[in-house]
Amino acid sequence: MSDPLLKQKDYWNRAIDHFDSIYSHEKSFIGNLVDRLVRWDMYKRFQYTMDKAEPISGRTFLDVGCGTGRYSLEFIARGARFVVGIDVSDKMIETCRERAMKMGAADRTGFLLTDLMQYNPDRQFDVCIGIGLFDYIRDPLPVIEKMRATVTGKVIMSFPLLWTWKAPVRKVQLGLKGCDSFFYTKGQVMALVMEAGFRDFTIEKIGQLYCVTAMR
Ligand SMILES: C[S@@+](CC[C@H](N)C(=O)[O-])C[C@H]1O[C@@H](n2cnc3c(N)ncnc32)[C@H](O)[C@@H]1O
């Protein structure tokens, strides 16, 4: 693994519980309140992704930077035929595997410890998602190109906005914890998506995020 990827892996191995508690709400009253006020766009992004991924039932998904498997396992719960989740953090991948076992979904999921650029699937997927991923990708174009190459249907992605109060705060907070982070203007997102070869796509602003659905 390259140095930047090792840094990501180390950071996410340490941050896993804190990150997952944003979904589980297993926090103090104040912690949950702060999430609802400051991170509401993460919850909306989840709904956005599920809506845009329809029809989910019977289809195959690739979840790049799958984290604790919240998206992957929701696709399974909604009837997906098969889901592959990939991540550079071994703790994230272990958690996904345990959760899939508990759900009785081990035979419909594959969770792999790998970076997308090293992953060469032997089949294409119907849908590929990269949610909360591009915040941590230094060179996003090859990643978007590869995501495009892995699907027959659509690619769903999110990008954090550059010109917001949150961007510099996150940049400093994450930087102090050894995690590089990256932020985007709408023009940059549009240029990246077009350079990757997409012609049919939508960009929606949800809070401090750009959510993109691009058709292959
Ligand atoms: C903010 S979490 C998002 C997890 C999940 N997509 C979600 O939204 O709940 C970002 C995840 O991306 C992973 N990640 C960062 N860079 C990666 C890369 N180059 N390839 C694969 N995963 C990566 C991290 O390990 C982490 O688990």
The ligand as a MOL file (V3000), in Angstrom:
LIG
                    3D

  0  0  0     0  0            999 V3000
M  V30 BEGIN CTAB
M  V30 COUNTS 27 29 0 0 0
M  V30 BEGIN ATOM
M  V30 1 C -16.2470 8.4400 5.4400 0
M  V30 2 S -15.9690 6.7100 5.2570 0 CHG=1
M  V30 3 C -17.4050 6.3690 4.2660 0
M  V30 4 C -17.9240 4.9770 4.4430 0
M  V30 5 C -19.2250 4.6730 3.7100 0
M  V30 6 N -19.1170 4.8670 2.2760 0
M  V30 7 C -20.3380 5.5210 4.2650 0
M  V30 8 O -20.6140 6.5690 3.6590 0
M  V30 9 O -20.9200 5.1510 5.2910 0 CHG=-1
M  V30 10 C -14.6650 6.6610 4.0520 0
M  V30 11 C -14.1430 5.2480 3.8040 0
M  V30 12 O -13.3630 5.2600 2.6070 0
M  V30 13 C -12.2480 4.4000 2.7930 0
M  V30 14 N -11.2200 4.7760 1.8290 0
M  V30 15 C -10.4500 5.9020 1.7990 0
M  V30 16 N -9.6440 5.8920 0.7270 0
M  V30 17 C -9.9050 4.7380 0.0560 0
M  V30 18 C -9.4300 4.1580 -1.1490 0
M  V30 19 N -8.4830 4.7510 -1.8730 0
M  V30 20 N -9.9420 2.9620 -1.5460 0
M  V30 21 C -10.8940 2.3310 -0.8050 0
M  V30 22 N -11.3990 2.8500 0.3400 0
M  V30 23 C -10.9240 4.0290 0.7580 0
M  V30 24 C -11.8720 4.6010 4.2480 0
M  V30 25 O -11.1040 3.5340 4.7410 0
M  V30 26 C -13.2450 4.7290 4.9120 0
M  V30 27 O -13.7130 3.4900 5.3750 0
M  V30 END ATOM
M  V30 BEGIN BOND
M  V30 1 1 1 2
M  V30 2 1 2 3
M  V30 3 1 2 10
M  V30 4 1 3 4
M  V30 5 1 4 5
M  V30 6 1 5 6
M  V30 7 1 5 7
M  V30 8 2 7 8
M  V30 9 1 7 9
M  V30 10 1 10 11
M  V30 11 1 11 12
M  V30 12 1 11 26
M  V30 13 1 12 13
M  V30 14 1 13 14
M  V30 15 1 13 24
M  V30 16 1 14 15
M  V30 17 1 14 23
M  V30 18 2 15 16
M  V30 19 1 16 17
M  V30 20 1 17 18
M  V30 21 2 17 23
M  V30 22 1 18 19
M  V30 23 2 18 20
M  V30 24 1 20 21
M  V30 25 2 21 22
M  V30 26 1 22 23
M  V30 27 1 24 25
M  V30 28 1 24 26
M  V30 29 1 26 27
M  V30 END BOND
M  V30 END CTAB
M  END
